[in-house]
Amino acid sequence: MEDFVISKRVLLVGATGYIGRHVANILVEQGYKPICPLRSKDPKFAQQIKLSPEQIPIWDLKNKSSVNSIFAQYPDLCAVISCIASRTGGIRDSWFVDFELNMNILTTAKAYNINNFVLLSAICVQKPMLNFQWAKLTFEKKLQTSGLDYTIVRPTAFFKSLAGQITRVQNGKKFILFDDGNRTRTKPISERDLAIFLVQCINNKSRTNKILSIGGPGPARTQKELGDIIFKLLNKSPKYFHMPSNVFKILATLITPLGLISTKMRDKAEFLRIAYYYATESMLFWNKRIKQYSSEETIEVGKDTIEVFYKSIIERDHQLVKDKEQKLFD
């Protein structure tokens, strides 16, 4: 029995992040023994995920020798799952986290012959216009040419990122739409369904060496349709405030020259470009041939629906966890 447990060790990078926590839970549920290196001791995390101290070693992901020591400590790892991502979306932070830190993991995994790498990416990298997207894509290409078996998962919008206006509507305020609210669409995916999908990618021949753009159960929803669902569940008449998406673009253009003398202003301009991107681009599979987003080609996984999620929040007065690391670009 012990041999079975040891053979199912998985290195989970980014375990304390929003999606990482869900992945850690699913790994435990499915009989894996996750190794979740952290920057510092976190007793609360260990208790929540029910991990032993030896499953939560301390490391410095920025330090290659520190990363190397973890791989040396667990030479029987069967796979690596990386869920790390920039917390801010800032230019330097994106290239440091999404590219450099992932490269530290990849280089060491290759040196220790860990031949299965599962990467959590993002569906928005299909049409790159932002630094965090280019950083993710650059690492994706490095992974693809590494010689390791890989699966790159590009999920659409998470349930949590689409629930921010429920309290606003409950308080009698208008639901904010960008433009007419019908410009973009998405197939929202629950965090649990995404975590299950990621874990199922471990040494899965049908998903090996593939890039998978996934969403939850359809149909694809527009921003206005999501608002309509919330109003219906609250038994309120729909009230909308239409915000022109070009506001973000104009502000970014005005601020950009200041970025030449200020890193802070350069990042602020980037944040505005991120906001414009999400206000104008769908989170679905991008068909390059016909240059259109495709709901049909966005792989549907899991069974959780956004309607049931919204209902659970409203009926149970469920308080969403306030996560300072959860940004618009997540």
C-alpha positions in Angstrom: 0.0 0.0 0.0 2.8 2.4 0.8 4.4 1.9 -2.6 1.0 2.9 -4.2 0.9 6.1 -2.1 4.5 7.1 -2.9 4.0 6.5 -6.7 1.2 9.0 -6.6 3.1 12.0 -5.4 2.4 15.2 -7.3 4.2 18.5 -7.0 1.5 21.2 -6.9 3.0 24.7 -7.5 0.7 27.6 -6.4 -1.3 25.5 -3.9 -2.4 28.5 -1.8 -3.7 30.4 -4.8 -7.4 30.5 -5.6 -7.5 27.5 -8.0 -4.5 25.8 -6.4 -6.4 25.2 -3.2 -9.2 23.5 -5.1 -6.6 21.4 -7.0 -5.0 20.4 -3.7 -8.3 19.2 -2.3 -9.1 17.2 -5.4 -5.7 15.6 -5.4 -6.3 14.4 -1.8 -9.9 13.2 -2.7 -8.6 11.2 -5.6 -5.9 9.4 -3.7 -2.9 11.4 -4.7 -0.3 12.6 -2.2 0.3 16.3 -3.1 3.5 18.0 -2.3 2.7 21.7 -1.8 5.8 23.8 -1.2 5.1 27.2 0.4 7.1 30.4 1.0 6.4 30.2 4.7 4.6 27.9 7.2 0.8 28.0 6.9 -0.9 25.8 9.6 -4.4 26.9 8.4 -3.7 25.7 4.9 -2.4 22.4 6.2 -5.5 21.9 8.3 -7.9 22.9 5.5 -6.4 20.5 3.0 -5.5 17.8 5.6 -1.9 17.6 4.7 1.0 16.3 6.8 4.0 18.6 7.5 6.2 16.7 5.2 3.8 17.5 2.3 4.3 21.2 2.9 8.0 21.9 2.6 9.3 25.5 2.6 11.0 26.8 -0.5 11.9 29.9 -2.3 10.6 29.6 -5.8 12.8 32.4 -7.0 15.9 30.5 -6.0 16.8 27.7 -8.4 18.8 25.8 -5.7 15.8 25.9 -3.4 13.6 24.5 -6.1 16.2 21.9 -6.8 16.3 20.8 -3.2 12.5 20.0 -3.2 12.8 17.9 -6.3 15.8 16.1 -4.7 13.7 15.5 -1.6 10.9 13.9 -3.6 12.5 12.0 -6.4 9.4 9.8 -6.9 7.2 12.6 -8.2 4.9 11.3 -11.0 3.8 14.8 -12.2 4.0 18.5 -11.8 0.9 20.8 -11.8 1.6 24.5 -12.0 -1.2 26.9 -11.0 0.9 30.0 -10.5 0.0 33.3 -12.1 0.7 37.0 -11.6 -1.2 38.5 -8.8 -1.3 42.0 -10.2 -1.1 41.7 -14.0 1.7 44.3 -13.8 4.3 44.1 -16.6 7.3 43.0 -14.5 5.3 40.8 -12.2 3.8 39.0 -15.2 7.1 38.2 -16.8 8.6 37.2 -13.5 5.8 34.9 -12.3 4.2 33.5 -15.4 7.4 33.0 -17.3 10.5 33.1 -15.1 9.2 31.2 -12.1 7.5 28.6 -14.3 10.8 28.2 -16.1 12.5 27.4 -12.8 10.1 24.6 -12.3 10.3 23.3 -15.8 14.1 23.3 -15.9 14.3 21.4 -12.7 11.5 18.9 -13.6 13.4 18.1 -16.8 16.7 17.6 -14.9 14.9 15.1 -12.5 13.1 13.3 -15.4 9.6 14.2 -14.2 8.0 13.5 -17.5 4.5 14.9 -16.9 3.8 18.7 -16.6 0.2 20.1 -16.3 0.0 23.8 -16.8 -2.9 26.1 -15.9 -2.9 28.8 -18.4 -5.8 31.1 -19.6 -8.1 31.1 -22.6 -7.4 34.8 -23.3 -3.9 34.0 -24.6 -5.4 33.0 -27.9 -5.5 36.7 -28.9 -2.5 38.2 -27.0 -2.4 41.9 -26.6 -1.2 42.2 -23.0 2.0 41.5 -21.2 0.7 38.7 -18.9 -0.7 37.0 -22.0 2.6 37.2 -23.8 4.4 35.9 -20.7 2.1 32.9 -20.5 2.4 32.2 -24.2 6.2 32.4 -24.1 6.3 29.8 -21.3 3.7 27.6 -23.1 6.1 27.4 -26.1 9.1 26.6 -23.9 7.0 23.7 -22.3 5.9 22.5 -25.7 9.6 22.2 -26.9 10.9 20.9 -23.6 10.7 17.2 -24.5 8.4 16.5 -21.5 4.9 15.3 -21.9 2.6 18.2 -21.1 -1.0 19.3 -21.0 -1.8 23.0 -21.3 -5.3 23.9 -19.9 -6.8 27.2 -20.9 -10.0 27.8 -18.9 -12.6 30.4 -19.5 -14.1 32.7 -16.7 -14.4 31.3 -13.2 -17.7 31.5 -11.4 -16.3 33.7 -8.7 -15.1 36.4 -11.2 -18.7 36.7 -12.5 -20.3 37.1 -9.1 -19.0 40.5 -8.0 -22.3 42.4 -8.8 -24.7 40.2 -6.8 -24.4 42.3 -3.6 -24.7 45.5 -5.7 -28.0 44.3 -7.2 -29.2 43.1 -3.8 -28.7 46.6 -2.5 -30.9 48.0 -5.2 -28.1 49.3 -7.5 -27.9 48.9 -11.2 -26.0 46.0 -12.8 -23.1 47.5 -14.8 -22.8 46.4 -18.4 -20.0 47.2 -20.8 -21.6 48.8 -24.0 -24.8 46.9 -24.7 -23.8 43.9 -22.6 -24.0 41.5 -25.6 -20.6 42.0 -27.1 -18.8 39.2 -25.2 -19.7 35.7 -24.2 -18.3 33.0 -22.0 -19.0 29.4 -20.8 -18.3 29.9 -17.0 -16.6 27.1 -15.2 -16.7 26.3 -11.5 -13.4 26.2 -9.6 -14.1 22.6 -8.6 -14.8 21.4 -12.1 -11.6 23.0 -13.3 -9.6 21.4 -10.5 -11.0 18.0 -11.3 -10.1 18.5 -15.0 -6.6 19.5 -14.1 -6.0 16.4 -11.9 -7.5 14.2 -14.6 -4.8 15.4 -16.9 -2.1 13.6 -14.9 -0.5 11.0 -17.2 -3.7 11.0 -19.3 -2.7 9.8 -22.8 -5.8 11.3 -24.4 -4.7 14.8 -23.2 -1.0 14.4 -23.5 0.8 17.1 -25.5 -2.3 19.1 -26.1 -3.6 22.6 -25.5 -7.2 22.4 -24.3 -9.5 25.4 -24.2 -12.3 24.6 -21.8 -15.4 26.0 -20.2 -18.3 24.7 -18.1 -21.6 23.4 -19.3 -23.2 25.6 -21.9 -24.8 27.6 -23.3 -22.4 30.5 -23.7 -23.6 33.5 -21.8 -23.4 37.2 -22.6 -22.8 39.7 -19.8 -26.4 40.9 -20.0 -27.7 37.3 -19.8 -25.7 36.8 -16.6 -27.3 40.0 -15.2 -30.7 38.8 -16.2 -30.1 35.5 -14.2 -29.2 37.5 -11.1 -32.3 39.8 -11.4 -34.6 36.8 -11.9 -33.2 34.9 -8.9 -33.6 38.0 -6.7 -37.1 38.6 -8.1 -36.2 42.1 -9.1 -36.9 44.1 -12.3 -33.7 44.4 -14.4 -31.9 47.8 -14.1 -28.7 48.3 -16.1 -26.1 51.0 -16.3 -24.3 50.9 -19.7 -20.6 51.8 -19.4 -18.7 52.5 -22.7 -15.8 50.1 -22.9 -13.8 52.8 -24.8 -13.4 54.7 -21.5 -10.6 52.2 -20.5 -8.9 52.6 -23.9 -8.9 56.4 -23.8 -7.6 56.5 -20.2 -4.9 54.0 -21.1 -3.8 56.1 -24.0 -3.7 59.2 -21.9 -1.6 57.5 -19.1 0.8 55.6 -21.4 3.3 58.5 -21.9 3.7 58.8 -18.1 4.9 55.2 -18.1 8.2 56.4 -19.7 9.1 57.9 -16.4 7.1 55.9 -13.9 6.8 52.1 -13.5 3.7 52.6 -11.4 2.0 54.6 -14.2 3.1 52.0 -16.8 1.3 49.3 -14.8 -1.8 51.5 -14.4 -2.0 51.9 -18.1 -1.6 48.1 -18.5 -4.4 47.5 -16.0 -6.7 49.8 -18.1 -5.8 47.8 -21.2 -6.6 44.6 -19.3 -10.0 46.0 -18.4 -10.7 47.0 -22.0 -9.7 43.6 -23.2 -12.1 41.8 -20.9 -14.9 44.3 -21.7 -14.5 43.6 -25.4 -13.3 40.0 -26.0 -15.2 36.8 -25.4 -13.7 34.0 -23.2 -14.3 31.2 -25.8 -12.2 29.2 -28.2 -10.8 31.5 -30.9 -11.0 30.0 -34.4 -8.1 31.5 -36.2 -9.3 30.2 -39.6 -12.5 32.1 -39.6 -11.4 34.7 -37.0 -14.3 34.2 -34.7 -14.9 33.0 -31.2 -16.6 29.6 -31.2 -18.9 28.3 -28.5 -19.1 24.9 -30.2 -15.3 24.5 -30.1 -15.0 25.5 -26.5 -14.8 22.1 -24.7 -17.5 21.7 -22.1 -16.4 20.0 -18.9 -18.0 19.4 -15.5 -21.5 19.7 -14.4 -21.7 22.8 -12.2 -23.8 25.7 -13.7 -23.6 29.4 -13.0 -27.3 29.5 -12.3 -26.9 27.1 -9.4 -23.9 28.9 -8.1 -25.7 32.3 -8.1 -28.7 30.6 -6.4 -26.5 29.2 -3.7 -25.0 32.6 -2.9 -28.4 34.3 -2.8 -30.4 31.7 -0.9 -27.8 30.8 1.6 -26.6 34.4 1.9 -23.2 32.9 1.1 -20.3 35.3 1.5 -17.8 35.1 -1.2 -14.2 34.8 0.1 -12.5 38.1 -0.3 -9.3 37.2 -2.1 -6.9 40.1 -2.6 -5.1 38.0 -5.2 -8.3 37.6 -7.4 -8.0 40.2 -10.1 -10.0 40.9 -13.3 -7.4 39.0 -15.4 -7.5 35.8 -13.4 
